Amino acid sequence: MRIGWALLAAWLLTVNHAEAATSYWRCSLDRLTVITNGSAARCERLIRTTVRYEQLLVELTGAEPETPMPPLTLYSLTRGEAKQAMYTDQQLAEQARTRRYTTSKYLPGPDLDIAAIVDDGGDESLQSVLFIYGQSLLHAGPARSYPLWFQLGVANLLNGAVVRADGTVLLNRKQTFAAVVEDNQRASQRLDLPALLAAEPRGLSPADFNEIAKRAQVWAQFGLLTTEERRSQYRELALLMRQGAAAAEAVPDAFGMPLDALTTQYEAGAWQKDASYRLAPRGAPPEVLPAAPVEGAELDAQLKALAARVAEYPDI
């Protein structure tokens, strides 16, 4: 199931630029490791961004601060090294044919999760892989067995989020990344709140998945970015529905009003003027040991480890 979310969230970006020789660096913090091209500063920034992203997943779900997460290694590669390790031969041939390139991959495993991005000079590839990673964590971790609207709502609040050096996070008002949809595909319906709350993950087309994700994001903005009372009510509704209550039964208990009244309040949109899309830092940024250079045989071994994981999941 974790692989299913990754496939739905695959992001394609067309790029065409020359590669330059570069050095690689490694930095670690507890269960996180980053292997990146460029500089030691880049390595340390990537790991701090990943830590802050994970903190937000836990905070927004209301999970315990020490919620366990799997070990993760993040590779940030030049396009040259990515061609060696990040794609199967079939994927390389398809990229050459279509001139469209996958610039991020999330590859979970039983003992170690792996994420890989092509460093194209911006933050889009990192934002993309963190979004895929976050969907998988929510589905298998702190939001496991919670309703689909809750999992996708939290994930999409962080869809394309910008993490600044001091830990401040700027959230997007709209989705940055979405499932790939063919031109002739359309969502079967525009979901109102009752339909969103009833949505199930089974048998979704990419277009319907995107519609649920878009509506879940706006519902999460209402529930998590306005007042502390609403944040508590939103989480309570998710918990009650996790326990098997239908939305019409759970909404009065969580929000103190019938579902139709809540729908009217939510759809009116007046709450949007109170939503805050800037999240303050959580204390000082984590202390990361200075990055160390990765050279020669060690870099080859790292690239082989990534290639081996890619071979395990050739459809991603």
N, C-alpha and C positions, 0 to 999 in steps of 0.2 A: 504493500500500500504506500510506503514511503516513496518508492520509485514512481508510483503513479502521479503523486503530486509534482515530482520533479519533471516528469514528462509534460504535464499540462502547463507548467510554468516556464518551459524552455524559451529562451529569448534569442533572437537572431539579429545580428548587426552587421551591415556591410561596411567593410573597411578596406583600404588599399593604400599601404604606405611601406616605405623601406625599413628594414631592420638594421639596427646598429649593434655592434658587439657590446656586451654589458656584463657586469659582475652580478653575482648572486649573494644574498645574505639570509641568515636564519636567526630568528628570535623566538623565544618561548615564554609562556606564562602559564604555570599550572598544566592544565590539560590541552592547551592551545599551542600550536607551532605554526609559524609562518615562514615560508621559503619564497623569497621574492628577488626579482631583478631590480637593478637601479641603485639603491643606497640603503645604508643602515637606518636612516631617518624614515624612509619609505616603509621598511619592514616594521619598525616600531609603531608607525601610524596605523598600519593595517591591523596589527594585533590589538591596539587600543580601540579601534573602531569596532572590531569583532566583539570584544568584551562589552562595550557599551550597548551594542545591538542585543546581545544575550541578556544583559541586565534589563533592557526594556521589555523583552518578551516576558520575562518573569514578572516585572512590575505591572504590566498591562493586564496580564491574566489574573493577578492577585495571588500567584503561587508563592510558596515559601522561598525566601531569598536564597537558601542553599539547595534549591532544586537541582538534582544531579543531571548533568548533560554528558554526552559521549565525548571522548577525546576527538579533537579535530585538527587536521593539518590543512592549511590553506596554501596553495601554490599560486604565485603571480608570475606569469611567464611572458617572455617575448614571443612574438608570433613564430619565430623560428623554432624555439624549444617546444612551443605548443604543438607544432606540426609533428614533432617527434613523439610526444607523450600524451597529448590530450585528446587525440582523435583516432578512430580506426581508419584503415585504408579506405573503406567504403565511404566513411564520412568525409575524408579528404577529397575523394573523387567527386562527391556530391557538392562540396563547397566550390571546387574548381568549376563545376558545370553551372551552378546557379549564381556564383559570386556572392553568396550569403554565408556568413561565418558565425558559428556559435562561439561566443566569447566567454561563456561561463558554464560550469558543470558542477553539480553536487552529486557525490558518489558515496552513499552510506555503506557501512560495513558492520559486521558483528562486534568488532573490537575497536575500530577506528573509522571515523567519517573523514572523507576527503572532499575538499572544495578546490576548484581550479579556475583561474581566470586568465584571460589575455590582457596584459597591461597595455592599454591603448593611450595612456597619458591622462585619462580622466577617471571619474569615480563610477561610471555607469556599470562596468563589468562587476566591480565589487558590490554595488547596490543590488545588481541582479542576482548574484550567487547568494548573498545574505538573505534575500527575499525567498529564494527556493529553499535554502537551509532553514529559515524560520518556519515556513509552511510545514516542512517535514518534522521539525522539533515539536511544533504545536500538536501535530497529528499523532505523534508517538510519545510525547512527554507531558508537559504541564496542562495541556488542554485535551489530553486523550479522552475519548468518549463524550466530550462536550459537543453541543450542536454545531453543525457546519457553519452557521452564521457567526458563531463566536470564534471558531478557529480562523476562518477567512477574514473576519473583521479585524482581529488583532494583527494578523499577518499583513493585511493591506494598509493598516495605519502606518506600518513601517516600510511600505512599498516605495522604494526610491528615497528613503530618508537620508538626510545629510547629517553626518556626525562631525562636529567641529572639534578642534584640538582640545578644548577645555571640557568636552563631554556634553555640550549643548547639542540638542537634536532638533532639526527643522523637518517637519513632516509635510508631505505633499497632500494637497487637497484632492487630487485625482490620482488614479492608478498610473504608475510609470511603466510597469511590465505586466503583460497579460499572456494568456495562452494564445498560440498561433491559430488564427481562424482563416479559412479559405474565403475568397471574395464572395462566394454565393451562399455562405452560411450566415444565419441570423439567429438570435436568441428566440426561443419559442414564445416568450412573453416578457413584458416588463413587470418586475415583481413589486407588489405593494408589500407593506410590512407583514401582514399575516402570511402571505405566500413565502416571503423570505424566511420567517421563523419556522415554517414547515418544510423547507427545502432539505432534501436528502442528497448524499454524495453519490448515490448509485446511478450509473448509466447516463452521466452528463456528457453532452457534446461540449467541445471547447467554447462555442458561443454561449451556451447556457451557463457553463462554469464562469465565464467572464461576467455575465450579467449578475450572477449570485455574488461574485467577488466585489463587483462595483457597488451593489446595493449594501452588502455587508460592511464595506468600508464606511459608507455614509452613516449607517446605523451605529457603527462603532464610534464615529466622530461624535454623534449625539450622546452615546452612552459613556464614553471614556474621556472626552476632551472638553466637557462643559463644567459640571459641578461634581463635587465629591459625593453628593447624594445620588446623582444619576449613575456615577461610576459604581457605587455599591449596588444600586438597583439592577443595573445591567448585568453585573456578575451574579447577583442572586437569581435573576431570570435564567441565566445559563446553567446554574447549579440545579435549579428546580427541573428544568427540561432534561438535564443529564439524568436526573432521577426518574424520568419517565413521564413527567407532567406535560400535558398538551399546553400550547401557548395560551389559549383562552382561559385555562385554569391557572397557569403560572403567572401571567401578567398582573392580575389583581393582587396576588400575594407579594410580588416583587415591587410593583410600581404604585400600588394603591389605587388603581383605576382600571376599568375594563379595557380590553384590547382595542375596541373601536375608538375609545377616547384617546388612548395612547397613540394610535395610528394617526388620528387627526392632529394631535400635537406635534408629532414627529414630521408628518408630511407638510405641515404649514411652514416649517423651515425657520421660524423666528429664532430658534436656538442657535442658528449658525453664527449669529453676531457675537455670541458668548464663547464660541469654541476657540481654544488656544492651540495653535499648531507649533508652538515652541516649547520644548521640554527642557527644564533646567538640568544642569549636570548633577550627578549623584556623587557628591564629594569630589576629592581630587582624582585626576586620571590615575590608573593603576601604574605602579612602578614596574617597568620592564627592564630586564637586564640588557646591557648593550648588545646590539646585533653582532654576530660573528660572520665572517666571510665563508661562503660555501664554494669550494673549488674542485676541479678535477674529478677524481673517482667518487667523491661524496656526492657531487652534483649528478653524475651519471647514475648513481644508485637511487637518488631521489626521483629522477625522471623515470627510471625503470619501475619503481614502486607505483608511480602514478599511471604509467602505461599498463601495468598489470591490473590495476583496479578498473581502468577503462575497458580492458578486455573482458572483465567479469560482467560489465553492463554495456554491451555494444549498442544498445538502442537509445542510450542517453547522450 
